């Protein structure tokens, strides 16, 4: 499959721009105020204030092993974007710390504005088919061995990091860290054009079998085929239906465009998804 060089350059610029914004949020607001809103950056922030070790180096030391462990899962193109963004984020944080001073020392303002900027940066990176690795990748890897969904696993990992910050700093800073995480998550949702975790996609293509196989192999998502008929042409076709996470939408569209550039795709919000790969239903009577 040939991937457009121009499109990949545009995507990479978008990923690096988002990563730069994320680095600014960390350096100007979160790190200097000891606010650790989950993730690898939050853990690196705690270690930095305890030991003086560079935040960027600590993030890189955690992210690279995660990247190596998950390289097969990521795929070549997505993996390359992730590797570049991971290294770039670590370098950007360390360089910006040398030249930029924190904007505020008020922990409330720092958690709010830091969370907003972090959410914008992550959203821009994800919208361009990339990620900065971290606990997102760790959650995907642990999902294979745990019974929890990826979303639940990610929440557990972030909670552990915030609890870690509360233990070594104080409870108040842990509460500000939780606030920053909440704000960044909501902004990230907004950047992904909706407030819901899951997306539902209908795909009408002349190559339904190839697309379905690629989705199941590369995204590890189940696909259902419905038989439909075009009322104008009278032609019968298979309509594919797939549920994926917001972070997988860009990968899904890229995958389909390579296999069938003329495919018709409708993507909408799924307000609630229960089952394999997502949340499991809990009977309130149990």
Rosetta blueprint (number, residue, H / E / L):
1 X L
2 X L
3 X L
4 X L
5 X H
6 X H
7 X H
8 X H
9 X H
10 X H
11 X H
12 X H
13 X H
14 X H
15 X H
16 X H
17 X H
18 X H
19 X H
20 X H
21 X H
22 X H
23 X H
24 X H
25 X H
26 X H
27 X H
28 X H
29 X H
30 X H
31 X H
32 X H
33 X H
34 X L
35 X L
36 X L
37 X L
38 X L
39 X H
40 X H
41 X H
42 X H
43 X H
44 X H
45 X H
46 X H
47 X H
48 X H
49 X H
50 X H
51 X H
52 X L
53 X L
54 X L
55 X H
56 X H
57 X H
58 X H
59 X H
60 X H
61 X H
62 X H
63 X H
64 X H
65 X H
66 X H
67 X H
68 X H
69 X H
70 X H
71 X H
72 X H
73 X H
74 X H
75 X L
76 X H
77 X H
78 X H
79 X H
80 X H
81 X H
82 X H
83 X H
84 X H
85 X H
86 X H
87 X H
88 X H
89 X H
90 X H
91 X H
92 X H
93 X H
94 X H
95 X H
96 X H
97 X H
98 X H
99 X H
100 X L
101 X L
102 X L
103 X L
104 X L
105 X L
106 X L
107 X H
108 X H
109 X H
110 X H
111 X H
112 X H
113 X H
114 X H
115 X H
116 X H
117 X H
118 X H
119 X H
120 X H
121 X H
122 X H
123 X H
124 X H
125 X H
126 X H
127 X H
128 X L
129 X L
130 X L
131 X L
132 X L
133 X L
134 X L
135 X H
136 X H
137 X H
138 X H
139 X H
140 X H
141 X H
142 X H
143 X H
144 X L
145 X L
146 X L
147 X L
148 X L
149 X L
150 X H
151 X H
152 X H
153 X H
154 X H
155 X H
156 X H
157 X H
158 X H
159 X H
160 X H
161 X H
162 X H
163 X H
164 X H
165 X H
166 X H
167 X H
168 X H
169 X L
170 X L
171 X H
172 X H
173 X H
174 X H
175 X H
176 X H
177 X H
178 X H
179 X H
180 X H
181 X H
182 X H
183 X H
184 X H
185 X H
186 X H
187 X H
188 X H
189 X H
190 X H
191 X H
192 X L
193 X L
194 X L
195 X L
196 X L
197 X L
198 X E
199 X E
200 X E
201 X E
202 X E
203 X E
204 X E
205 X L
206 X L
207 X L
208 X H
209 X H
210 X H
211 X H
212 X H
213 X H
214 X H
215 X H
216 X H
217 X H
218 X H
219 X H
220 X L
221 X L
222 X L
223 X E
224 X E
225 X E
226 X E
227 X E
228 X E
229 X E
230 X L
231 X L
232 X L
233 X L
234 X L
235 X L
236 X E
237 X E
238 X E
239 X E
240 X E
241 X E
242 X E
243 X E
244 X E
245 X E
246 X H
247 X H
248 X H
249 X H
250 X H
251 X H
252 X H
253 X H
254 X H
255 X H
256 X H
257 X H
258 X H
259 X H
260 X L
261 X L
262 X L
263 X L
264 X E
265 X E
266 X E
267 X E
268 X E
269 X E
270 X E
271 X L
272 X L
273 X L
274 X E
275 X L
276 X L
277 X L
278 X L
279 X E
280 X L
281 X L
282 X L
283 X L
284 X L
285 X L
286 X L
